């Protein structure tokens, strides 16, 4: 893993651990799995400033935030909402496409993955 990737992963980890997302953004709210079957499908469908709410469960996927200014939040917190990247060979969440401080991920346990 190069230094840039390490920095991105560390920054994202600190963001996940230290700061809940601010209040809902001005865009629409999408719910996983009610509106979209996977978190990645919701990210792909989300316009800028959307809020993506994830219901409790274990989601076996790796995520790419695709440079979007979205808030990705669990409804029930990290003890009940897990993103498991064990099937992937990458980081569980990738944020390397120009995401800004308006992009926020909060309330998940991340496990598995390679980054």
C-alpha positions in Angstrom: 0.0 0.0 0.0 1.5 3.4 -0.9 1.5 6.4 1.4 -1.4 8.1 -0.3 -3.6 5.1 0.1 -2.5 4.7 3.7 -3.4 8.4 4.4 -6.8 8.0 2.8 -7.6 4.9 4.8 -6.3 6.6 8.1 -8.3 9.7 7.4 -11.4 7.8 6.7 -10.9 5.6 9.8 -10.6 8.8 11.9 -13.7 10.2 10.3 -15.7 7.0 11.1 -14.5 6.9 14.7 -14.5 10.5 15.7 -17.3 12.5 14.0 -20.9 11.7 13.3 -22.3 13.2 10.2 -23.8 16.7 10.5 -27.6 17.0 10.1 -29.2 15.7 7.0 -28.2 17.4 3.7 -30.5 19.2 1.3 -30.7 16.3 -1.1 -33.0 13.2 -1.1 -32.8 10.4 1.4 -32.2 6.9 0.1 -32.6 3.8 2.4 -30.7 0.5 2.2 -32.1 -2.1 1.6 -35.6 -0.6 1.3 -34.9 1.7 -1.7 -31.7 0.0 -3.0 -30.5 -3.6 -2.3 -26.9 -2.7 -1.5 -25.0 0.2 -0.2 -23.0 0.5 -3.4 -26.2 0.6 -5.4 -27.4 3.5 -3.3 -24.2 5.4 -3.7 -24.3 4.9 -7.5 -27.9 6.2 -7.5 -27.4 9.1 -5.1 -27.1 12.7 -6.4 -24.9 15.2 -4.7 -26.0 16.1 -1.1 -28.0 12.9 -0.7 -28.3 11.1 2.7 -28.0 7.3 2.5 -29.5 5.6 5.6 -28.5 2.0 6.1 -30.7 -0.3 8.2 -29.2 -2.8 10.6 -27.5 -5.9 9.2 -24.2 -7.1 7.8 -23.5 -5.9 4.3 -20.8 -8.0 2.4 -19.4 -5.5 0.0 -16.6 -3.1 -0.7 -17.6 0.5 -1.3 -16.4 3.3 -3.6 -17.8 6.7 -2.7 -17.3 7.8 -6.3 -16.3 11.4 -5.4 -19.9 12.1 -4.2 -20.8 14.5 -1.5 -23.1 12.2 0.4 -23.8 11.3 4.0 -23.7 7.5 4.5 -25.1 6.7 8.0 -26.3 3.6 9.8 -29.7 3.9 11.4 -28.8 1.7 14.5 -25.1 2.3 15.0 -21.9 0.2 14.6 -22.9 -2.6 16.9 -25.8 -3.5 14.6 -24.5 -2.3 11.2 -21.5 -4.0 9.7 -19.8 -3.5 6.3 -17.8 -6.7 5.7 -15.3 -6.5 2.9 -13.8 -10.0 3.4 -14.8 -11.0 -0.1 -12.7 -8.2 -1.6 -9.0 -7.6 -2.0 -9.4 -3.8 -1.5 -10.2 -1.4 1.3 -13.7 -1.7 2.7 -14.4 1.9 1.8 -12.5 3.8 -0.9 -12.6 7.6 -1.0 -10.1 8.7 -3.6 -12.1 10.4 -6.3 -12.2 13.9 -5.0 -14.5 13.5 -2.1 -14.8 16.7 0.1 -15.5 17.3 3.8 -19.2 17.2 2.9 -18.8 13.4 2.4 -19.3 11.6 5.6 -19.5 8.0 6.8 -20.8 7.3 10.3 -22.1 4.5 12.5 -20.6 1.4 11.0 -18.3 -1.4 12.0 -15.9 -2.1 9.2 -14.2 -5.5 8.9 -12.4 -7.6 6.3 -10.9 -6.0 3.2 -7.3 -5.5 2.5 -6.8 -1.8 3.2 
